[in-house]
Amino acid sequence: MQNEKYLELDALAALNGYVAPPTKEDLAYVVHFRKTCQRYQIDFAKADPDERNFVIHMAEKTFLQKRA
């Protein structure tokens, strides 16, 4: 019975499942996003919606420029 539960979790963690490990690009974006927050001195957890939208927009914009 316990093994069946683990098999269900393994199925969910499959590449086409609901849970997948982050890719290298995902991790690179997280690092870039944190640096963007530091650059603009915004604590994302305490930021108001306008600050959050600004940081997200700037991080996405500059990250896409780096990839190109």
mmCIF file of the N, C-alpha and C atoms, coordinates in Angstrom:
data_MODEL
# 
_entry.id   MODEL 
# 
loop_
_atom_site.group_PDB 
_atom_site.id 
_atom_site.type_symbol 
_atom_site.label_atom_id 
_atom_site.label_alt_id 
_atom_site.label_comp_id 
_atom_site.label_asym_id 
_atom_site.label_entity_id 
_atom_site.label_seq_id 
_atom_site.pdbx_PDB_ins_code 
_atom_site.Cartn_x 
_atom_site.Cartn_y 
_atom_site.Cartn_z 
_atom_site.occupancy 
_atom_site.B_iso_or_equiv 
_atom_site.pdbx_formal_charge 
_atom_site.auth_seq_id 
_atom_site.auth_comp_id 
_atom_site.auth_asym_id 
_atom_site.auth_atom_id 
_atom_site.pdbx_PDB_model_num 
ATOM 1   N N  . MET A 1 1  ? 0.825  -1.195 0.000   1.00 0.00 ? 1  MET A N  1 
ATOM 2   C CA . MET A 1 1  ? 0.000  0.000  0.000   1.00 0.00 ? 1  MET A CA 1 
ATOM 3   C C  . MET A 1 1  ? 0.871  1.262  0.000   1.00 0.00 ? 1  MET A C  1 
ATOM 4   N N  . GLN A 1 2  ? 1.913  1.254  0.816   1.00 0.00 ? 2  GLN A N  1 
ATOM 5   C CA . GLN A 1 2  ? 2.812  2.407  0.873   1.00 0.00 ? 2  GLN A CA 1 
ATOM 6   C C  . GLN A 1 2  ? 3.522  2.596  -0.468  1.00 0.00 ? 2  GLN A C  1 
ATOM 7   N N  . ASN A 1 3  ? 3.928  1.498  -1.095  1.00 0.00 ? 3  ASN A N  1 
ATOM 8   C CA . ASN A 1 3  ? 4.609  1.589  -2.386  1.00 0.00 ? 3  ASN A CA 1 
ATOM 9   C C  . ASN A 1 3  ? 3.708  2.188  -3.444  1.00 0.00 ? 3  ASN A C  1 
ATOM 10  N N  . GLU A 1 4  ? 2.411  1.901  -3.385  1.00 0.00 ? 4  GLU A N  1 
ATOM 11  C CA . GLU A 1 4  ? 1.472  2.471  -4.349  1.00 0.00 ? 4  GLU A CA 1 
ATOM 12  C C  . GLU A 1 4  ? 1.423  3.990  -4.227  1.00 0.00 ? 4  GLU A C  1 
ATOM 13  N N  . LYS A 1 5  ? 1.472  4.499  -3.001  1.00 0.00 ? 5  LYS A N  1 
ATOM 14  C CA . LYS A 1 5  ? 1.472  5.949  -2.800  1.00 0.00 ? 5  LYS A CA 1 
ATOM 15  C C  . LYS A 1 5  ? 2.729  6.574  -3.402  1.00 0.00 ? 5  LYS A C  1 
ATOM 16  N N  . TYR A 1 6  ? 3.875  5.896  -3.212  1.00 0.00 ? 6  TYR A N  1 
ATOM 17  C CA . TYR A 1 6  ? 5.118  6.408  -3.796  1.00 0.00 ? 6  TYR A CA 1 
ATOM 18  C C  . TYR A 1 6  ? 5.075  6.358  -5.314  1.00 0.00 ? 6  TYR A C  1 
ATOM 19  N N  . LEU A 1 7  ? 4.469  5.344  -5.878  1.00 0.00 ? 7  LEU A N  1 
ATOM 20  C CA . LEU A 1 7  ? 4.338  5.255  -7.335  1.00 0.00 ? 7  LEU A CA 1 
ATOM 21  C C  . LEU A 1 7  ? 3.463  6.382  -7.861  1.00 0.00 ? 7  LEU A C  1 
ATOM 22  N N  . GLU A 1 8  ? 2.420  6.731  -7.120  1.00 0.00 ? 8  GLU A N  1 
ATOM 23  C CA . GLU A 1 8  ? 1.574  7.855  -7.531  1.00 0.00 ? 8  GLU A CA 1 
ATOM 24  C C  . GLU A 1 8  ? 2.372  9.155  -7.524  1.00 0.00 ? 8  GLU A C  1 
ATOM 25  N N  . LEU A 1 9  ? 3.200  9.345  -6.506  1.00 0.00 ? 9  LEU A N  1 
ATOM 26  C CA . LEU A 1 9  ? 4.036  10.545 -6.450  1.00 0.00 ? 9  LEU A CA 1 
ATOM 27  C C  . LEU A 1 9  ? 5.044  10.569 -7.591  1.00 0.00 ? 9  LEU A C  1 
ATOM 28  N N  . ASP A 1 10 ? 5.619  9.421  -7.907  1.00 0.00 ? 10 ASP A N  1 
ATOM 29  C CA . ASP A 1 10 ? 6.556  9.344  -9.026  1.00 0.00 ? 10 ASP A CA 1 
ATOM 30  C C  . ASP A 1 10 ? 5.870  9.707  -10.333 1.00 0.00 ? 10 ASP A C  1 
ATOM 31  N N  . ALA A 1 11 ? 4.635  9.274  -10.507 1.00 0.00 ? 11 ALA A N  1 
ATOM 32  C CA . ALA A 1 11 ? 3.898  9.590  -11.732 1.00 0.00 ? 11 ALA A CA 1 
ATOM 33  C C  . ALA A 1 11 ? 3.650  11.092 -11.831 1.00 0.00 ? 11 ALA A C  1 
ATOM 34  N N  . LEU A 1 12 ? 3.338  11.734 -10.725 1.00 0.00 ? 12 LEU A N  1 
ATOM 35  C CA . LEU A 1 12 ? 3.118  13.177 -10.739 1.00 0.00 ? 12 LEU A CA 1 
ATOM 36  C C  . LEU A 1 12 ? 4.408  13.937 -11.030 1.00 0.00 ? 12 LEU A C  1 
ATOM 37  N N  . ALA A 1 13 ? 5.539  13.387 -10.624 1.00 0.00 ? 13 ALA A N  1 
ATOM 38  C CA . ALA A 1 13 ? 6.818  14.053 -10.818 1.00 0.00 ? 13 ALA A CA 1 
ATOM 39  C C  . ALA A 1 13 ? 7.432  13.772 -12.182 1.00 0.00 ? 13 ALA A C  1 
ATOM 40  N N  . ALA A 1 14 ? 6.749  13.040 -13.035 1.00 0.00 ? 14 ALA A N  1 
ATOM 41  C CA . ALA A 1 14 ? 7.260  12.743 -14.371 1.00 0.00 ? 14 ALA A CA 1 
ATOM 42  C C  . ALA A 1 14 ? 7.397  14.038 -15.168 1.00 0.00 ? 14 ALA A C  1 
ATOM 43  N N  . LEU A 1 15 ? 8.154  13.998 -16.234 1.00 0.00 ? 15 LEU A N  1 
ATOM 44  C CA . LEU A 1 15 ? 8.387  15.199 -17.044 1.00 0.00 ? 15 LEU A CA 1 
ATOM 45  C C  . LEU A 1 15 ? 7.103  15.821 -17.552 1.00 0.00 ? 15 LEU A C  1 
ATOM 46  N N  . ASN A 1 16 ? 6.124  15.000 -17.845 1.00 0.00 ? 16 ASN A N  1 
ATOM 47  C CA . ASN A 1 16 ? 4.851  15.532 -18.324 1.00 0.00 ? 16 ASN A CA 1 
ATOM 48  C C  . ASN A 1 16 ? 3.814  15.582 -17.212 1.00 0.00 ? 16 ASN A C  1 
ATOM 49  N N  . GLY A 1 17 ? 4.248  15.417 -15.956 1.00 0.00 ? 17 GLY A N  1 
ATOM 50  C CA . GLY A 1 17 ? 3.347  15.423 -14.817 1.00 0.00 ? 17 GLY A CA 1 
ATOM 51  C C  . GLY A 1 17 ? 3.127  16.819 -14.274 1.00 0.00 ? 17 GLY A C  1 
ATOM 52  N N  . TYR A 1 18 ? 2.512  16.865 -13.117 1.00 0.00 ? 18 TYR A N  1 
ATOM 53  C CA . TYR A 1 18 ? 2.192  18.148 -12.501 1.00 0.00 ? 18 TYR A CA 1 
ATOM 54  C C  . TYR A 1 18 ? 3.402  18.796 -11.836 1.00 0.00 ? 18 TYR A C  1 
ATOM 55  N N  . VAL A 1 19 ? 4.335  18.002 -11.379 1.00 0.00 ? 19 VAL A N  1 
ATOM 56  C CA . VAL A 1 19 ? 5.506  18.515 -10.677 1.00 0.00 ? 19 VAL A CA 1 
ATOM 57  C C  . VAL A 1 19 ? 6.752  18.107 -11.461 1.00 0.00 ? 19 VAL A C  1 
ATOM 58  N N  . ALA A 1 20 ? 7.592  19.060 -11.735 1.00 0.00 ? 20 ALA A N  1 
ATOM 59  C CA . ALA A 1 20 ? 8.840  18.770 -12.435 1.00 0.00 ? 20 ALA A CA 1 
ATOM 60  C C  . ALA A 1 20 ? 9.946  19.586 -11.786 1.00 0.00 ? 20 ALA A C  1 
ATOM 61  N N  . PRO A 1 21 ? 11.136 19.064 -11.762 1.00 0.00 ? 21 PRO A N  1 
ATOM 62  C CA . PRO A 1 21 ? 12.240 19.841 -11.182 1.00 0.00 ? 21 PRO A CA 1 
ATOM 63  C C  . PRO A 1 21 ? 12.522 21.065 -12.050 1.00 0.00 ? 21 PRO A C  1 
ATOM 64  N N  . PRO A 1 22 ? 13.015 22.133 -11.442 1.00 0.00 ? 22 PRO A N  1 
ATOM 65  C CA . PRO A 1 22 ? 13.304 23.331 -12.226 1.00 0.00 ? 22 PRO A CA 1 
ATOM 66  C C  . PRO A 1 22 ? 14.428 23.071 -13.228 1.00 0.00 ? 22 PRO A C  1 
ATOM 67  N N  . THR A 1 23 ? 14.303 23.699 -14.373 1.00 0.00 ? 23 THR A N  1 
ATOM 68  C CA . THR A 1 23 ? 15.344 23.583 -15.382 1.00 0.00 ? 23 THR A CA 1 
ATOM 69  C C  . THR A 1 23 ? 16.458 24.573 -15.063 1.00 0.00 ? 23 THR A C  1 
ATOM 70  N N  . LYS A 1 24 ? 17.547 24.483 -15.791 1.00 0.00 ? 24 LYS A N  1 
ATOM 71  C CA . LYS A 1 24 ? 18.649 25.431 -15.603 1.00 0.00 ? 24 LYS A CA 1 
ATOM 72  C C  . LYS A 1 24 ? 18.182 26.856 -15.907 1.00 0.00 ? 24 LYS A C  1 
ATOM 73  N N  . GLU A 1 25 ? 17.318 26.987 -16.902 1.00 0.00 ? 25 GLU A N  1 
ATOM 74  C CA . GLU A 1 25 ? 16.800 28.307 -17.249 1.00 0.00 ? 25 GLU A CA 1 
ATOM 75  C C  . GLU A 1 25 ? 15.911 28.854 -16.136 1.00 0.00 ? 25 GLU A C  1 
ATOM 76  N N  . ASP A 1 26 ? 15.105 27.993 -15.517 1.00 0.00 ? 26 ASP A N  1 
ATOM 77  C CA . ASP A 1 26 ? 14.269 28.420 -14.395 1.00 0.00 ? 26 ASP A CA 1 
ATOM 78  C C  . ASP A 1 26 ? 15.139 28.939 -13.251 1.00 0.00 ? 26 ASP A C  1 
ATOM 79  N N  . LEU A 1 27 ? 16.176 28.201 -12.922 1.00 0.00 ? 27 LEU A N  1 
ATOM 80  C CA . LEU A 1 27 ? 17.064 28.611 -11.838 1.00 0.00 ? 27 LEU A CA 1 
ATOM 81  C C  . LEU A 1 27 ? 17.809 29.897 -12.183 1.00 0.00 ? 27 LEU A C  1 
ATOM 82  N N  . ALA A 1 28 ? 18.201 30.033 -13.431 1.00 0.00 ? 28 ALA A N  1 
ATOM 83  C CA . ALA A 1 28 ? 18.887 31.253 -13.857 1.00 0.00 ? 28 ALA A CA 1 
ATOM 84  C C  . ALA A 1 28 ? 17.958 32.457 -13.733 1.00 0.00 ? 28 ALA A C  1 
ATOM 85  N N  . TYR A 1 29 ? 16.674 32.269 -14.051 1.00 0.00 ? 29 TYR A N  1 
ATOM 86  C CA . TYR A 1 29 ? 15.710 33.362 -13.927 1.00 0.00 ? 29 TYR A CA 1 
ATOM 87  C C  . TYR A 1 29 ? 15.530 33.753 -12.460 1.00 0.00 ? 29 TYR A C  1 
ATOM 88  N N  . VAL A 1 30 ? 15.471 32.778 -11.563 1.00 0.00 ? 30 VAL A N  1 
ATOM 89  C CA . VAL A 1 30 ? 15.312 33.088 -10.144 1.00 0.00 ? 30 VAL A CA 1 
ATOM 90  C C  . VAL A 1 30 ? 16.493 33.912 -9.641  1.00 0.00 ? 30 VAL A C  1 
ATOM 91  N N  . VAL A 1 31 ? 17.692 33.521 -10.026 1.00 0.00 ? 31 VAL A N  1 
ATOM 92  C CA . VAL A 1 31 ? 18.884 34.277 -9.630  1.00 0.00 ? 31 VAL A CA 1 
ATOM 93  C C  . VAL A 1 31 ? 18.816 35.689 -10.198 1.00 0.00 ? 31 VAL A C  1 
ATOM 94  N N  . HIS A 1 32 ? 18.450 35.792 -11.457 1.00 0.00 ? 32 HIS A N  1 
ATOM 95  C CA . HIS A 1 32 ? 18.343 37.101 -12.103 1.00 0.00 ? 32 HIS A CA 1 
ATOM 96  C C  . HIS A 1 32 ? 17.262 37.956 -11.429 1.00 0.00 ? 32 HIS A C  1 
ATOM 97  N N  . PHE A 1 33 ? 16.138 37.336 -11.092 1.00 0.00 ? 33 PHE A N  1 
ATOM 98  C CA . PHE A 1 33 ? 15.043 38.056 -10.440 1.00 0.00 ? 33 PHE A CA 1 
ATOM 99  C C  . PHE A 1 33 ? 15.484 38.611 -9.088  1.00 0.00 ? 33 PHE A C  1 
ATOM 100 N N  . ARG A 1 34 ? 16.201 37.806 -8.317  1.00 0.00 ? 34 ARG A N  1 
ATOM 101 C CA . ARG A 1 34 ? 16.681 38.272 -7.012  1.00 0.00 ? 34 ARG A CA 1 
ATOM 102 C C  . ARG A 1 34 ? 17.666 39.427 -7.169  1.00 0.00 ? 34 ARG A C  1 
ATOM 103 N N  . LYS A 1 35 ? 18.519 39.360 -8.180  1.00 0.00 ? 35 LYS A N  1 
ATOM 104 C CA . LYS A 1 35 ? 19.465 40.455 -8.421  1.00 0.00 ? 35 LYS A CA 1 
ATOM 105 C C  . LYS A 1 35 ? 18.729 41.728 -8.833  1.00 0.00 ? 35 LYS A C  1 
ATOM 106 N N  . THR A 1 36 ? 17.648 41.561 -9.603  1.00 0.00 ? 36 THR A N  1 
ATOM 107 C CA . THR A 1 36 ? 16.847 42.717 -10.011 1.00 0.00 ? 36 THR A CA 1 
ATOM 108 C C  . THR A 1 36 ? 16.197 43.361 -8.796  1.00 0.00 ? 36 THR A C  1 
ATOM 109 N N  . CYS A 1 37 ? 15.679 42.561 -7.886  1.00 0.00 ? 37 CYS A N  1 
ATOM 110 C CA . CYS A 1 37 ? 15.094 43.094 -6.651  1.00 0.00 ? 37 CYS A CA 1 
ATOM 111 C C  . CYS A 1 37 ? 16.147 43.863 -5.860  1.00 0.00 ? 37 CYS A C  1 
ATOM 112 N N  . GLN A 1 38 ? 17.345 43.315 -5.768  1.00 0.00 ? 38 GLN A N  1 
ATOM 113 C CA . GLN A 1 38 ? 18.418 43.990 -5.038  1.00 0.00 ? 38 GLN A CA 1 
ATOM 114 C C  . GLN A 1 38 ? 18.822 45.282 -5.734  1.00 0.00 ? 38 GLN A C  1 
ATOM 115 N N  . ARG A 1 39 ? 18.877 45.257 -7.066  1.00 0.00 ? 39 ARG A N  1 
ATOM 116 C CA . ARG A 1 39 ? 19.272 46.449 -7.821  1.00 0.00 ? 39 ARG A CA 1 
ATOM 117 C C  . ARG A 1 39 ? 18.336 47.616 -7.518  1.00 0.00 ? 39 ARG A C  1 
ATOM 118 N N  . TYR A 1 40 ? 17.031 47.352 -7.465  1.00 0.00 ? 40 TYR A N  1 
ATOM 119 C CA . TYR A 1 40 ? 16.048 48.404 -7.221  1.00 0.00 ? 40 TYR A CA 1 
ATOM 120 C C  . TYR A 1 40 ? 15.670 48.522 -5.749  1.00 0.00 ? 40 TYR A C  1 
ATOM 121 N N  . GLN A 1 41 ? 16.364 47.796 -4.880  1.00 0.00 ? 41 GLN A N  1 
ATOM 122 C CA . GLN A 1 41 ? 16.160 47.836 -3.434  1.00 0.00 ? 41 GLN A CA 1 
ATOM 123 C C  . GLN A 1 41 ? 14.692 47.617 -3.074  1.00 0.00 ? 41 GLN A C  1 
ATOM 124 N N  . ILE A 1 42 ? 14.114 46.545 -3.616  1.00 0.00 ? 42 ILE A N  1 
ATOM 125 C CA . ILE A 1 42 ? 12.727 46.196 -3.344  1.00 0.00 ? 42 ILE A CA 1 
ATOM 126 C C  . ILE A 1 42 ? 12.690 44.820 -2.702  1.00 0.00 ? 42 ILE A C  1 
ATOM 127 N N  . ASP A 1 43 ? 12.096 44.770 -1.524  1.00 0.00 ? 43 ASP A N  1 
ATOM 128 C CA . ASP A 1 43 ? 11.855 43.492 -0.854  1.00 0.00 ? 43 ASP A CA 1 
ATOM 129 C C  . ASP A 1 43 ? 10.532 42.968 -1.388  1.00 0.00 ? 43 ASP A C  1 
ATOM 130 N N  . PHE A 1 44 ? 10.578 41.947 -2.225  1.00 0.00 ? 44 PHE A N  1 
ATOM 131 C CA . PHE A 1 44 ? 9.392  41.483 -2.935  1.00 0.00 ? 44 PHE A CA 1 
ATOM 132 C C  . PHE A 1 44 ? 8.285  41.056 -1.966  1.00 0.00 ? 44 PHE A C  1 
ATOM 133 N N  . ALA A 1 45 ? 8.650  40.480 -0.844  1.00 0.00 ? 45 ALA A N  1 
ATOM 134 C CA . ALA A 1 45 ? 7.646  40.013 0.115   1.00 0.00 ? 45 ALA A CA 1 
ATOM 135 C C  . ALA A 1 45 ? 6.882  41.175 0.753   1.00 0.00 ? 45 ALA A C  1 
ATOM 136 N N  . LYS A 1 46 ? 7.531  42.329 0.880   1.00 0.00 ? 46 LYS A N  1 
ATOM 137 C CA . LYS A 1 46 ? 6.900  43.482 1.530   1.00 0.00 ? 46 LYS A CA 1 
ATOM 138 C C  . LYS A 1 46 ? 6.452  44.548 0.535   1.00 0.00 ? 46 LYS A C  1 
ATOM 139 N N  . ALA A 1 47 ? 6.680  44.320 -0.739  1.00 0.00 ? 47 ALA A N  1 
ATOM 140 C CA . ALA A 1 47 ? 6.397  45.331 -1.753  1.00 0.00 ? 47 ALA A CA 1 
ATOM 141 C C  . ALA A 1 47 ? 4.896  45.459 -2.012  1.00 0.00 ? 47 ALA A C  1 
ATOM 142 N N  . ASP A 1 48 ? 4.508  46.665 -2.421  1.00 0.00 ? 48 ASP A N  1 
ATOM 143 C CA . ASP A 1 48 ? 3.104  46.851 -2.821  1.00 0.00 ? 48 ASP A CA 1 
ATOM 144 C C  . ASP A 1 48 ? 2.935  46.337 -4.255  1.00 0.00 ? 48 ASP A C  1 
ATOM 145 N N  . PRO A 1 49 ? 1.713  46.213 -4.725  1.00 0.00 ? 49 PRO A N  1 
ATOM 146 C CA . PRO A 1 49 ? 1.484  45.638 -6.063  1.00 0.00 ? 49 PRO A CA 1 
ATOM 147 C C  . PRO A 1 49 ? 2.208  46.373 -7.196  1.00 0.00 ? 49 PRO A C  1 
ATOM 148 N N  . ASP A 1 50 ? 2.302  47.698 -7.102  1.00 0.00 ? 50 ASP A N  1 
ATOM 149 C CA . ASP A 1 50 ? 2.995  48.450 -8.153  1.00 0.00 ? 50 ASP A CA 1 
ATOM 150 C C  . ASP A 1 50 ? 4.482  48.105 -8.191  1.00 0.00 ? 50 ASP A C  1 
ATOM 151 N N  . GLU A 1 51 ? 5.100  48.005 -7.023  1.00 0.00 ? 51 GLU A N  1 
ATOM 152 C CA . GLU A 1 51 ? 6.517  47.646 -6.962  1.00 0.00 ? 51 GLU A CA 1 
ATOM 153 C C  . GLU A 1 51 ? 6.732  46.222 -7.469  1.00 0.00 ? 51 GLU A C  1 
ATOM 154 N N  . ARG A 1 52 ? 5.850  45.321 -7.095  1.00 0.00 ? 52 ARG A N  1 
ATOM 155 C CA . ARG A 1 52 ? 5.972  43.935 -7.559  1.00 0.00 ? 52 ARG A CA 1 
ATOM 156 C C  . ARG A 1 52 ? 5.865  43.860 -9.075  1.00 0.00 ? 52 ARG A C  1 
ATOM 157 N N  . ASN A 1 53 ? 4.876  44.544 -9.632  1.00 0.00 ? 53 ASN A N  1 
ATOM 158 C CA . ASN A 1 53 ? 4.714  44.534 -11.096 1.00 0.00 ? 53 ASN A CA 1 
ATOM 159 C C  . ASN A 1 53 ? 5.933  45.124 -11.790 1.00 0.00 ? 53 ASN A C  1 
ATOM 160 N N  . PHE A 1 54 ? 6.485  46.191 -11.214 1.00 0.00 ? 54 PHE A N  1 
ATOM 161 C CA . PHE A 1 54 ? 7.672  46.822 -11.785 1.00 0.00 ? 54 PHE A CA 1 
ATOM 162 C C  . PHE A 1 54 ? 8.849  45.852 -11.809 1.00 0.00 ? 54 PHE A C  1 
ATOM 163 N N  . VAL A 1 55 ? 9.106  45.193 -10.678 1.00 0.00 ? 55 VAL A N  1 
ATOM 164 C CA . VAL A 1 55 ? 10.247 44.280 -10.585 1.00 0.00 ? 55 VAL A CA 1 
ATOM 165 C C  . VAL A 1 55 ? 10.060 43.095 -11.528 1.00 0.00 ? 55 VAL A C  1 
ATOM 166 N N  . ILE A 1 56 ? 8.864  42.547 -11.575 1.00 0.00 ? 56 ILE A N  1 
ATOM 167 C CA . ILE A 1 56 ? 8.602  41.418 -12.477 1.00 0.00 ? 56 ILE A CA 1 
ATOM 168 C C  . ILE A 1 56 ? 8.827  41.842 -13.922 1.00 0.00 ? 56 ILE A C  1 
ATOM 169 N N  . HIS A 1 57 ? 8.312  42.998 -14.287 1.00 0.00 ? 57 HIS A N  1 
ATOM 170 C CA . HIS A 1 57 ? 8.469  43.489 -15.669 1.00 0.00 ? 57 HIS A CA 1 
ATOM 171 C C  . HIS A 1 57 ? 9.941  43.692 -16.017 1.00 0.00 ? 57 HIS A C  1 
ATOM 172 N N  . MET A 1 58 ? 10.686 44.336 -15.126 1.00 0.00 ? 58 MET A N  1 
ATOM 173 C CA . MET A 1 58 ? 12.096 44.596 -15.398 1.00 0.00 ? 58 MET A CA 1 
ATOM 174 C C  . MET A 1 58 ? 12.899 43.297 -15.459 1.00 0.00 ? 58 MET A C  1 
ATOM 175 N N  . ALA A 1 59 ? 12.605 42.367 -14.577 1.00 0.00 ? 59 ALA A N  1 
ATOM 176 C CA . ALA A 1 59 ? 13.337 41.102 -14.575 1.00 0.00 ? 59 ALA A CA 1 
ATOM 177 C C  . ALA A 1 59 ? 13.072 40.323 -15.854 1.00 0.00 ? 59 ALA A C  1 
ATOM 178 N N  . GLU A 1 60 ? 11.812 40.258 -16.261 1.00 0.00 ? 60 GLU A N  1 
ATOM 179 C CA . GLU A 1 60 ? 11.483 39.531 -17.489 1.00 0.00 ? 60 GLU A CA 1 
ATOM 180 C C  . GLU A 1 60 ? 12.115 40.195 -18.701 1.00 0.00 ? 60 GLU A C  1 
ATOM 181 N N  . LYS A 1 61 ? 12.039 41.515 -18.753 1.00 0.00 ? 61 LYS A N  1 
ATOM 182 C CA . LYS A 1 61 ? 12.584 42.250 -19.895 1.00 0.00 ? 61 LYS A CA 1 
ATOM 183 C C  . LYS A 1 61 ? 14.097 42.042 -20.021 1.00 0.00 ? 61 LYS A C  1 
ATOM 184 N N  . THR A 1 62 ? 14.813 42.206 -18.928 1.00 0.00 ? 62 THR A N  1 
ATOM 185 C CA . THR A 1 62 ? 16.270 42.090 -18.995 1.00 0.00 ? 62 THR A CA 1 
ATOM 186 C C  . THR A 1 62 ? 16.711 40.634 -19.142 1.00 0.00 ? 62 THR A C  1 
ATOM 187 N N  . PHE A 1 63 ? 15.952 39.702 -18.592 1.00 0.00 ? 63 PHE A N  1 
ATOM 188 C CA . PHE A 1 63 ? 16.306 38.289 -18.732 1.00 0.00 ? 63 PHE A CA 1 
ATOM 189 C C  . PHE A 1 63 ? 16.165 37.853 -20.185 1.00 0.00 ? 63 PHE A C  1 
ATOM 190 N N  . LEU A 1 64 ? 15.099 38.291 -20.847 1.00 0.00 ? 64 LEU A N  1 
ATOM 191 C CA . LEU A 1 64 ? 14.899 37.930 -22.252 1.00 0.00 ? 64 LEU A CA 1 
ATOM 192 C C  . LEU A 1 64 ? 15.978 38.551 -23.124 1.00 0.00 ? 64 LEU A C  1 
ATOM 193 N N  . GLN A 1 65 ? 16.425 39.761 -22.773 1.00 0.00 ? 65 GLN A N  1 
ATOM 194 C CA . GLN A 1 65 ? 17.489 40.410 -23.541 1.00 0.00 ? 65 GLN A CA 1 
ATOM 195 C C  . GLN A 1 65 ? 18.800 39.633 -23.384 1.00 0.00 ? 65 GLN A C  1 
ATOM 196 N N  . LYS A 1 66 ? 19.067 39.102 -22.204 1.00 0.00 ? 66 LYS A N  1 
ATOM 197 C CA . LYS A 1 66 ? 20.289 38.332 -21.988 1.00 0.00 ? 66 LYS A CA 1 
ATOM 198 C C  . LYS A 1 66 ? 20.284 37.034 -22.788 1.00 0.00 ? 66 LYS A C  1 
ATOM 199 N N  . ARG A 1 67 ? 19.118 36.419 -22.893 1.00 0.00 ? 67 ARG A N  1 
ATOM 200 C CA . ARG A 1 67 ? 19.002 35.145 -23.605 1.00 0.00 ? 67 ARG A CA 1 
ATOM 201 C C  . ARG A 1 67 ? 19.162 35.305 -25.103 1.00 0.00 ? 67 ARG A C  1 
ATOM 202 N N  . ALA A 1 68 ? 18.760 36.431 -25.629 1.00 0.00 ? 68 ALA A N  1 
ATOM 203 C CA . ALA A 1 68 ? 18.782 36.642 -27.095 1.00 0.00 ? 68 ALA A CA 1 
ATOM 204 C C  . ALA A 1 68 ? 20.160 36.813 -27.636 1.00 0.00 ? 68 ALA A C  1 
# 
